[in-house]
């Protein structure tokens, strides 16, 4: 893949929900990237995008030279308590035909840039502990291992360990309570 042909865009529900759903559903059916069993229906994208929009969370896409969405990344609420307001949990998904080509690195880099601009402080990723590629990607971007929860998921007939990686940012300059 020619990385110069890749363009980052802000995804919209109208234009990209179908492509995002296809990428998510392939990951659900064939990987442990999502601890989900059943592919999501199209109507699930409406609430997904509504939550992103309501909270000002980005949905960044990577499109190829023809405009086809081949990867996306976003972040959202880490935990629903006010003191976590400077922390987000991110996710990045790449179309199965385009994995291993550096798209995850590009997209997470853009999320980091946007998190700094939004005055966030911590970005958390929950990665299946057997996903060596994703773990290497995150370590290469400066994320550090902050803990593993053993056997918290069960999929494909086996127990899954959830590994947490986080990146601390130098923002915000003046954090406040409340």
Rosetta silent file (secondary structure, phi, psi, omega in degrees, C-alpha in Angstrom):
SEQUENCE: XXXXXXXXXXXXXXXXXXXXXXXXXXXXXXXXXXXXXXXXXXXXXXXXXXXXXXXXXXXXXXXXXXXXXXXXXXXXXXXXXXXXXXXXXXXXXXXXXXXXXXXXXXXXXXXXXXXXXXXXXXXXXXXXXXXXXXXXXXXXXXXXXXXXXXXXXXXXXXXXXXXXXXXXXXXXXXXXXX
SCORE:     score description
SCORE:     0.000 S_00000001
   1 L     0.000  137.507  175.689    0.000    0.000    0.000 S_00000001
   2 L   -86.367  108.981 -175.863    1.229    3.487   -0.816 S_00000001
   3 H   -64.516  -20.961  177.785    0.887    5.383    2.446 S_00000001
   4 H   -70.901  -20.868  178.355    0.837    8.672    0.528 S_00000001
   5 H   -80.927  -11.233 -179.440   -2.483    7.620   -0.995 S_00000001
   6 L   -82.031  135.600  177.859   -3.969    7.330    2.501 S_00000001
   7 E  -126.948  138.171  174.642   -5.933   10.299    3.762 S_00000001
   8 E   -90.302  137.593 -179.422   -7.257   10.885    7.272 S_00000001
   9 E  -135.722  163.670  167.874  -10.816   12.134    7.511 S_00000001
  10 E   -90.980  122.269 -177.475  -13.449   12.813   10.141 S_00000001
  11 L   -78.324  149.061  174.291  -16.054   10.091    9.748 S_00000001
  12 L  -123.243  154.415  178.480  -19.763   10.819    9.654 S_00000001
  13 H   -60.191  -44.441 -175.637  -22.659    8.506   10.308 S_00000001
  14 H   -60.522  -44.111 -174.466  -24.183    9.246    6.919 S_00000001
  15 H   -91.322  -28.137 -167.068  -21.069    8.437    4.902 S_00000001
  16 H  -123.719   -4.252 -177.173  -19.158    5.910    6.989 S_00000001
  17 H   -56.939  -43.246 -178.351  -21.460    3.969    9.334 S_00000001
  18 H   -62.912  -43.851 -179.916  -21.732    1.033    6.923 S_00000001
  19 H   -68.761  -39.936  177.091  -17.974    0.702    6.406 S_00000001
  20 H   -62.840  -44.870  179.591  -17.265    1.063   10.140 S_00000001
  21 H   -60.350  -41.861  179.461  -19.900   -1.558   10.909 S_00000001
  22 H   -63.204  -41.114  178.688  -18.384   -3.973    8.380 S_00000001
  23 H   -65.885  -45.342  178.686  -14.920   -3.567    9.942 S_00000001
  24 H   -61.931  -46.771 -176.355  -16.310   -4.035   13.469 S_00000001
  25 H   -65.972  -34.167  175.340  -18.411   -7.051   12.529 S_00000001
  26 H   -64.584  -41.355  178.648  -15.478   -8.777   10.826 S_00000001
  27 H   -65.673  -38.821  178.059  -13.438   -8.261   14.024 S_00000001
  28 H   -62.932  -45.801 -175.338  -16.287   -9.617   16.155 S_00000001
  29 H   -72.012  -29.791 -168.276  -16.658  -12.724   13.997 S_00000001
  30 H  -124.940    5.193 -177.202  -12.977  -13.511   13.514 S_00000001
  31 L  -148.088  175.544  173.501  -10.871  -12.071   16.319 S_00000001
  32 L  -105.396   19.586  176.117  -10.623  -11.295   19.994 S_00000001
  33 L   -65.586  -29.868  174.556  -10.187   -7.576   19.292 S_00000001
  34 L  -123.356  129.469  177.876  -13.771   -7.166   20.529 S_00000001
  35 L   -85.956   60.882 -178.618  -15.126   -9.296   23.341 S_00000001
  36 L  -127.784  150.932 -178.876  -18.437   -9.496   21.548 S_00000001
  37 L  -103.219  -37.730 -168.704  -20.167  -12.560   20.102 S_00000001
  38 L  -111.183  129.341  175.408  -22.823  -11.298   17.725 S_00000001
  39 L   -53.298  146.108 -177.031  -22.290   -8.922   14.803 S_00000001
  40 L   -82.862  144.558  177.343  -23.950   -5.586   15.400 S_00000001
  41 L   -79.605  160.168 -178.980  -27.016   -4.550   13.403 S_00000001
  42 L   -54.044  -36.765 -177.494  -26.956   -1.389   11.280 S_00000001
  43 L   -66.158  -16.802  177.539  -29.149    0.506   13.763 S_00000001
  44 H   -64.969  -25.489 -178.435  -26.399    0.137   16.413 S_00000001
  45 H   -70.172  -26.746  179.856  -24.369    2.748   14.551 S_00000001
  46 H   -62.224  -49.260  179.917  -26.966    5.422   15.235 S_00000001
  47 H   -71.970  -32.453  178.427  -26.421    5.310   19.016 S_00000001
  48 H   -62.366  -51.015  178.759  -22.661    4.797   18.578 S_00000001
  49 H   -66.031  -37.116  179.572  -22.302    7.969   16.517 S_00000001
  50 H   -60.816  -41.941  178.977  -24.760    9.833   18.773 S_00000001
  51 H   -65.782  -41.406  178.050  -22.572    9.099   21.820 S_00000001
  52 H   -62.001  -47.720 -178.061  -19.429   10.207   19.978 S_00000001
  53 H   -65.653  -42.488 -177.593  -21.075   13.426   18.784 S_00000001
  54 H   -62.744  -29.965 -176.982  -22.691   14.255   22.136 S_00000001
  55 H  -102.893    2.119 -179.854  -19.343   14.057   23.903 S_00000001
  56 L    69.688   27.014 -179.611  -17.192   15.664   21.217 S_00000001
  57 L   -87.413  136.089 -178.229  -15.227   12.451   20.671 S_00000001
  58 L   -76.120  151.198  166.779  -13.495   12.063   17.308 S_00000001
  59 E  -126.946  103.262 -174.951  -14.070    9.280   14.818 S_00000001
  60 E  -101.566  131.716  179.276  -11.051    9.406   12.533 S_00000001
  61 E  -115.332  156.147  171.051  -10.962    7.351    9.367 S_00000001
  62 E  -113.968  123.375  178.223   -8.268    6.349    6.928 S_00000001
  63 E  -115.093  147.160  178.145   -9.415    6.247    3.319 S_00000001
  64 L   -83.472 -177.144 -177.009   -7.510    4.913    0.356 S_00000001
  65 L   -58.117  -25.141  179.473   -6.997    6.705   -2.952 S_00000001
  66 L   -90.237   -1.210 -179.530  -10.473    5.718   -4.116 S_00000001
  67 L    90.615    4.965 -179.246  -12.097    7.124   -0.960 S_00000001
  68 L   -78.307  130.545  176.732  -12.836    3.718    0.586 S_00000001
  69 E   -71.351  121.466 -177.224  -12.695    3.647    4.396 S_00000001
  70 E  -118.484   -5.210  177.533  -10.095    1.027    5.342 S_00000001
  71 E  -167.617  157.009  175.887   -9.541    1.815    9.030 S_00000001
  72 E  -152.484  160.945  177.906  -10.902    3.987   11.800 S_00000001
  73 E  -148.052  153.084  178.624  -10.129    5.007   15.354 S_00000001
  74 E  -156.430  171.257  166.515  -11.948    6.786   18.117 S_00000001
  75 E  -136.765  163.836 -177.605  -11.966    7.347   21.814 S_00000001
  76 E  -153.454 -172.713 -178.311  -14.711    7.559   24.359 S_00000001
  77 E   -57.710  131.588  176.329  -15.539    7.681   28.017 S_00000001
  78 L   -78.096  -56.692  174.168  -13.207    5.553   30.139 S_00000001
  79 L  -142.121  148.823 -171.775  -15.493    5.312   33.155 S_00000001
  80 L   -87.561   51.266  174.395  -18.676    7.260   33.831 S_00000001
  81 L  -126.801  141.199 -172.453  -17.525    9.144   36.934 S_00000001
  82 H   -54.837  -35.957 -176.196  -16.639   12.856   36.871 S_00000001
  83 H   -68.841  -10.845  176.358  -13.068   12.478   38.161 S_00000001
  84 H   -90.660   12.913 -172.308  -12.202   10.458   35.032 S_00000001
  85 L   -61.659  -19.046  179.288  -12.932   13.472   32.799 S_00000001
  86 L   -99.001    8.765 -177.856   -9.314   13.729   31.632 S_00000001
  87 E  -121.228  136.613  175.885   -9.090   10.039   30.693 S_00000001
  88 E  -130.077  157.147  172.518  -10.416    8.328   27.566 S_00000001
  89 E  -109.920  129.846 -176.367  -10.363    4.785   26.232 S_00000001
  90 E  -106.606  163.756  173.335   -9.448    4.468   22.588 S_00000001
  91 E  -146.125  149.175  178.161  -10.020    1.871   19.926 S_00000001
  92 E  -141.977  133.273 -178.569   -8.588    1.358   16.482 S_00000001
  93 E  -134.981  134.254 -178.571   -9.766   -1.101   13.846 S_00000001
  94 E  -119.326  134.982  176.598   -8.250   -1.850   10.470 S_00000001
  95 L   -51.642  137.880 -173.205   -9.996   -3.665    7.620 S_00000001
  96 H   -57.062  -27.248  179.343   -8.634   -7.228    7.564 S_00000001
  97 H   -80.250   -5.486 -175.007   -7.131   -6.757    4.085 S_00000001
  98 H  -123.654   12.063  179.860   -5.078   -3.756    5.239 S_00000001
  99 L   -72.097  152.877  177.470   -3.622   -4.881    8.560 S_00000001
 100 L    78.386   16.539 -177.175    0.108   -4.694    9.165 S_00000001
 101 L  -114.928   11.458  176.256    0.599   -1.674    6.908 S_00000001
 102 L    91.595    2.282 -178.514    1.016    1.051    9.526 S_00000001
 103 H   -66.805  -38.278  178.405   -2.552    2.362    9.560 S_00000001
 104 H   -59.794  -43.590  179.462   -2.988    1.714   13.282 S_00000001
 105 H   -60.973  -44.956 -179.610    0.119    3.769   14.055 S_00000001
 106 H   -62.761  -46.517 -176.902   -1.123    6.669   11.908 S_00000001
 107 H   -68.694  -43.254  178.353   -4.600    6.632   13.447 S_00000001
 108 H   -65.294  -37.853  175.308   -3.466    6.335   17.061 S_00000001
 109 H   -57.159  -41.060  177.979   -0.988    9.146   16.419 S_00000001
 110 H   -68.099  -38.587  176.673   -3.889   11.317   15.273 S_00000001
 111 H   -62.922  -40.245  178.377   -5.936   10.362   18.356 S_00000001
 112 H   -61.709  -44.841  178.821   -2.999   11.361   20.572 S_00000001
 113 H   -59.597  -44.365 -178.809   -2.786   14.719   18.791 S_00000001
 114 H   -70.605  -34.509  177.535   -6.523   15.295   19.239 S_00000001
 115 H   -64.513  -41.818  175.775   -6.456   14.190   22.885 S_00000001
 116 H   -61.127  -45.693 -179.567   -3.757   16.783   23.616 S_00000001
 117 H   -62.413  -28.845  179.189   -5.780   19.441   21.798 S_00000001
 118 L   -88.779    7.204  179.651   -8.804   18.460   23.926 S_00000001
 119 L    59.570   37.985  174.342   -6.717   18.851   27.116 S_00000001
 120 L   -86.663  165.469 -177.299   -6.987   15.206   28.050 S_00000001
 121 L  -118.673  -35.318 -176.032   -4.358   13.545   30.228 S_00000001
 122 E  -133.373  136.534  174.519   -4.569    9.755   29.839 S_00000001
 123 E  -117.052  124.924 -177.016   -5.400    7.487   26.929 S_00000001
 124 E  -113.562  139.223  173.148   -6.199    3.891   27.845 S_00000001
 125 E  -125.468  132.773  174.949   -6.336    0.885   25.564 S_00000001
 126 E  -104.543  116.114 -172.765   -7.744   -2.500   26.531 S_00000001
 127 E  -122.185  135.065  173.122   -6.051   -5.138   24.364 S_00000001
 128 E   -57.152  127.624 -172.714   -6.531   -8.883   24.315 S_00000001
 129 L   -61.414  -17.310  178.066   -3.294  -10.073   25.939 S_00000001
 130 L   -88.701   -2.181 -177.392   -2.647  -12.524   23.091 S_00000001
 131 L   -87.778   78.396 -175.987   -2.688   -9.725   20.484 S_00000001
 132 H   -59.663  -35.791 -179.327    1.089   -9.296   20.164 S_00000001
 133 H   -64.262  -46.249  179.720    0.787   -6.983   17.163 S_00000001
 134 H   -67.461  -38.834  178.195   -1.440   -4.473   18.925 S_00000001
 135 H   -63.012  -44.379  178.393    0.675   -4.617   22.069 S_00000001
 136 H   -62.909  -41.198  177.719    3.847   -3.924   20.051 S_00000001
 137 H   -58.076  -50.135 -178.205    2.108   -1.060   18.262 S_00000001
 138 H   -64.523  -43.340  177.437    1.074    0.554   21.533 S_00000001
 139 H   -60.207  -40.466  179.451    4.477    0.101   23.151 S_00000001
 140 H   -64.267  -21.660  178.239    6.072    1.659   20.071 S_00000001
 141 L   -97.041    6.551  176.492    3.870    4.722   20.547 S_00000001
 142 L    95.555    2.539  176.576    4.900    5.114   24.191 S_00000001
 143 L   -70.939  145.611  177.160    2.015    3.325   25.894 S_00000001
 144 E  -117.531  148.455  178.189    2.982    1.413   29.016 S_00000001
 145 E   -69.921  126.851 -178.833    1.460   -1.744   30.428 S_00000001
 146 E  -118.831    6.705  174.601   -0.625   -0.839   33.450 S_00000001
 147 E   146.441  154.818  176.622   -2.143   -4.206   34.291 S_00000001
 148 E  -128.994  132.755  175.413   -3.734   -7.378   33.004 S_00000001
 149 E  -100.832  107.099 -176.721   -7.032   -8.819   34.144 S_00000001
 150 E   -72.793  141.530  171.468   -6.757  -12.586   33.682 S_00000001
 151 E    52.074   44.127  178.807   -9.630  -14.639   32.333 S_00000001
 152 E   -95.168  -10.831  176.556  -12.193  -11.828   32.205 S_00000001
 153 E  -125.542  156.911  175.859  -13.472  -12.781   28.752 S_00000001
 154 E  -138.573  116.911 -178.664  -14.513  -16.063   27.174 S_00000001
 155 E  -154.204  147.049 -179.417  -14.624  -16.401   23.405 S_00000001
 156 L    56.995   34.688  174.837  -13.812  -19.084   20.855 S_00000001
 157 L    75.107   17.502  179.736  -13.860  -21.705   23.616 S_00000001
 158 E  -145.979  158.305  176.671  -11.098  -20.188   25.729 S_00000001
 159 E   -76.659  143.196 -178.689  -10.516  -17.669   28.509 S_00000001
 160 E  -119.194  139.454  177.146   -9.201  -14.275   27.473 S_00000001
 161 E  -101.985  133.114  179.348   -6.945  -11.908   29.404 S_00000001
 162 E  -100.361  117.345  179.967   -7.489   -8.162   29.029 S_00000001
 163 E  -101.094  132.144 -179.888   -4.263   -6.146   29.082 S_00000001
 164 E  -104.095  131.557  176.951   -4.451   -2.425   29.772 S_00000001
 165 E  -124.673  141.495  179.766   -1.997    0.008   28.216 S_00000001
 166 E  -138.370  153.441  175.809   -1.950    3.712   28.846 S_00000001
 167 E  -124.060  124.247  176.252   -0.276    6.833   27.605 S_00000001
 168 E   -94.847  132.102 -179.556    0.014    9.850   29.879 S_00000001
 169 L  -101.692  163.645  179.540   -0.005   13.219   28.145 S_00000001
 170 L   -86.295   12.410  178.959    1.436   16.532   29.321 S_00000001
 171 L  -114.911  159.378   -8.196   -2.038   18.084   29.197 S_00000001
 172 L   -76.997  160.819 -179.639   -4.013   19.730   30.684 S_00000001
 173 L   -70.378  -41.255 -177.839   -1.751   22.439   32.054 S_00000001
 174 L  -127.394   77.689  179.614   -4.198   23.383   34.825 S_00000001
 175 L   -66.269  149.889  179.829   -6.528   20.472   35.677 S_00000001
 176 L  -132.618  151.833  171.789   -9.450   21.270   37.953 S_00000001
 177 L   -71.667  163.304  171.964  -11.845   19.327   40.150 S_00000001
 178 L    82.019    0.000    0.000  -15.532   19.301   39.349 S_00000001
